Amino acid sequence: MKGQGGQNRDDVVVIGAGIVGVCCALQLAERGLSVTVIDRKPPCEETSFGNAGVISPWSCVPQSVPGLWRKLPKWLLDPQGPVFIRKRHAPVFLPWALKFLAAGRPDRVDVVGDAMMALSRNSPANYRALLQDTPALELVQDSVYVFVYRQAAQANLDQLGWRMRKMRDVPLSLIGGAELREREPDISPAYEAAILIHEQGRALNPAAIGKAIADKAKALGVRFNLSETRTISRHGDGWTAICGDRQYNARKMVLAAGVWSASLLKPLGFNLPLEAERGYHLLCREPGININNSIMDVEHMCVASQMAAGVRIAGTAEFAGIQAAPDHRRAFVFRKALQSLFPGINTDQAEPWMGRRPTFPDSLPCIGPVAGQDGLFAAFGHSHYGLGQAPTTGRIIADCVTGRKSDINLQPYRTGRFT
Ligand SMILES: Cc1cc2nc3c(=O)[nH]c(=O)nc-3n(C[C@H](O)[C@H](O)[C@H](O)COP(=O)(O)OP(=O)(O)OC[C@H]3O[C@@H](n4cnc5c(N)ncnc54)[C@H](O)[C@@H]3O)c2cc1C
């Protein structure tokens, strides 16, 4: 379709080659559209590089839930705790935090839970479909999500998050320490119980999965350009991305630039509450132990998983803005958590990493047409769930761009919902 109407321009330009951008690009190309992807880095070298690898078809519990505020003081007072706010960032963070707490009202959480689930459903199968005929297919493994507890009494299925999952028929079970060690022989005997979420997927190398999707898109003709987009603007009946001395024109544009998307939209009059929720991981090469599933350490709020390169443990919410340098001490905090989970682990070769979750206060992304900007589509803000939700996001975007009605209600993901 390139060159229609006498103009040499693409049907679609996608800004951002993270997991969301590559899933959009492939599914747009599969619909026969000509697509260019612009990213200053190769595919999946930012947030999508180092996540915990959980591909959950059952994500339906938002980050903000009723009563969460009671836990905040304890977390914030502990410099090694799961939530950290750099002082200099506090004036920007506080208005966002008020919106975050408001999003956890009892009358909101179920609406958000349903909207999360709609994006997450069937995610392992969706990846397998996208990765069909690529060597990366084997990087998506069947898995169980194992929430481990030191005391049996803590594993309480009556807590809100578990009730929300049960209401949505998420397959759960509660097991004792003996069964936990049958499933995970290397786990410490200090853990007395676990709650399992079944029928999950896990990624053995999230970045390699994204790169394989990008390669498949390239084989369908999608071009990947290494450029930094400075501004986006409407140009005649299409859209232009201005990148240094080059510009890319297309009939339609998809903004999938993760946490950087909000600043590209700002000149068009949008002031979106998108925070960089910075997370860390520690990768232990030669760990000397094996993990069969994704393990959520409920005490330290981090997830340990066996990756192709070693054991990766990931978590933390650090609010310090997009630009601040990483504080890798926050990644090395995980060493203690790993040693208490797996007493036999070797953590000598441990490599830290930091990535920026693009997080809105209501745990939902923006997906779909940007109001008042004909031909511009949002695909960003997937916070903790972007790996799992990227394939369905790509399908929705392909529907929107080709004028097909999505089978998912897009109201909860409106860009205008914060005004
Ligand atoms: C520690 C941690 C653990 C996580 N664990 C999980 C998990 O287990 N399961 C799960 O589902 N999710 C998880 N997530 C969340 C998930 O990783 C993110 O939601 C997802 O990676 C977001 O993808 P994205 O494509 O929107 O953003 P990104 O991967 O950040 O991609 C955005 C891209 O846009 C490009 N870009 C930005 N601005 C410009 C510009 N101006 N010009 C050109 N290019 C630009 C960037 O270079 C980047 O490549 C985790 C995140 C973290 C940090």
The ligand as a Tripos MOL2 file, in Angstrom:
@<TRIPOS>MOLECULE
LIG
   53    58     1     0     0
SMALL
NO_CHARGES

@<TRIPOS>ATOM
      1 C1         11.8320   -4.9040   37.0340 C.3       1 LIG1
      2 C2         10.6730   -5.0950   36.0890 C.ar      1 LIG1
      3 C3          9.9940   -6.3000   36.0720 C.ar      1 LIG1
      4 C4          8.9040   -6.4800   35.2210 C.ar      1 LIG1
      5 N1          8.3090   -7.7060   35.1560 N.ar      1 LIG1
      6 C5          7.2840   -7.9130   34.2850 C.ar      1 LIG1
      7 C6          6.7360   -9.2010   34.1370 C.ar      1 LIG1
      8 O1          7.1940  -10.1680   34.7300 O.2       1 LIG1
      9 N2          5.6650   -9.3560   33.2950 N.ar      1 LIG1
     10 C7          5.1470   -8.2960   32.5870 C.ar      1 LIG1
     11 O2          4.1600   -8.4900   31.8730 O.2       1 LIG1
     12 N3          5.7080   -7.0710   32.6590 N.ar      1 LIG1
     13 C8          6.7570   -6.8510   33.4860 C.ar      1 LIG1
     14 N4          7.3360   -5.6190   33.5750 N.ar      1 LIG1
     15 C9          6.7710   -4.5150   32.7910 C.3       1 LIG1
     16 C10         7.1760   -4.5530   31.3300 C.3       1 LIG1
     17 O3          8.5580   -4.8040   31.2090 O.3       1 LIG1
     18 C11         6.8250   -3.2130   30.6720 C.3       1 LIG1
     19 O4          5.4490   -2.9290   30.8770 O.3       1 LIG1
     20 C12         7.1030   -3.2480   29.1740 C.3       1 LIG1
     21 O5          8.4330   -3.6120   28.9240 O.3       1 LIG1
     22 C13         6.8130   -1.9010   28.5350 C.3       1 LIG1
     23 O6          7.0890   -2.0390   27.1610 O.3       1 LIG1
     24 P1          7.0610   -0.8000   26.1880 P.3       1 LIG1
     25 O7          7.2810   -1.3270   24.8230 O.co2     1 LIG1
     26 O8          5.8250    0.0060   26.4430 O.co2     1 LIG1
     27 O9          8.2590    0.1370   26.6880 O.3       1 LIG1
     28 P2          9.8390    0.0280   26.4350 P.3       1 LIG1
     29 O10        10.3050   -1.3550   26.4560 O.co2     1 LIG1
     30 O11        10.4660    0.9940   27.3860 O.co2     1 LIG1
     31 O12         9.9920    0.5450   24.9610 O.3       1 LIG1
     32 C14         9.8460    1.8960   24.6020 C.3       1 LIG1
     33 C15        10.7870    2.1550   23.4350 C.3       1 LIG1
     34 O13        10.5740    3.4720   22.9510 O.3       1 LIG1
     35 C16        11.8340    3.9900   22.5790 C.3       1 LIG1
     36 N5         11.7390    5.4460   22.5790 N.ar      1 LIG1
     37 C17        11.2790    6.2240   23.5610 C.ar      1 LIG1
     38 N6         11.3070    7.5110   23.2050 N.ar      1 LIG1
     39 C18        11.7800    7.5380   21.9390 C.ar      1 LIG1
     40 C19        12.0500    8.5910   21.0280 C.ar      1 LIG1
     41 N7         11.8050    9.8590   21.3320 N.pl3     1 LIG1
     42 N8         12.5590    8.2640   19.8150 N.ar      1 LIG1
     43 C20        12.8220    6.9700   19.4940 C.ar      1 LIG1
     44 N9         12.5770    5.9340   20.3260 N.ar      1 LIG1
     45 C21        12.0730    6.2220   21.5310 C.ar      1 LIG1
     46 C22        12.7970    3.4680   23.6300 C.3       1 LIG1
     47 O14        14.1400    3.4910   23.1720 O.3       1 LIG1
     48 C23        12.2540    2.0630   23.8560 C.3       1 LIG1
     49 O15        12.9090    1.1040   23.0510 O.3       1 LIG1
     50 C24         8.4590   -5.4040   34.4020 C.ar      1 LIG1
     51 C25         9.1520   -4.2030   34.3960 C.ar      1 LIG1
     52 C26        10.2690   -4.0400   35.2220 C.ar      1 LIG1
     53 C27        11.0170   -2.7550   35.1790 C.3       1 LIG1
@<TRIPOS>BOND
     1     1     2 1
     2     2     3 ar
     3     2    52 ar
     4     3     4 ar
     5     4     5 ar
     6     4    50 ar
     7     5     6 ar
     8     6     7 ar
     9     6    13 1
    10     7     8 2
    11     7     9 ar
    12     9    10 ar
    13    10    11 2
    14    10    12 ar
    15    12    13 ar
    16    13    14 ar
    17    14    15 1
    18    14    50 ar
    19    15    16 1
    20    16    17 1
    21    16    18 1
    22    18    19 1
    23    18    20 1
    24    20    21 1
    25    20    22 1
    26    22    23 1
    27    23    24 1
    28    24    25 2
    29    24    26 1
    30    24    27 1
    31    27    28 1
    32    28    29 2
    33    28    30 1
    34    28    31 1
    35    31    32 1
    36    32    33 1
    37    33    34 1
    38    33    48 1
    39    34    35 1
    40    35    36 1
    41    35    46 1
    42    36    37 ar
    43    36    45 ar
    44    37    38 ar
    45    38    39 ar
    46    39    40 ar
    47    39    45 ar
    48    40    41 1
    49    40    42 ar
    50    42    43 ar
    51    43    44 ar
    52    44    45 ar
    53    46    47 1
    54    46    48 1
    55    48    49 1
    56    50    51 ar
    57    51    52 ar
    58    52    53 1
@<TRIPOS>SUBSTRUCTURE
     1 LIG1         1 GROUP 0 **** ****
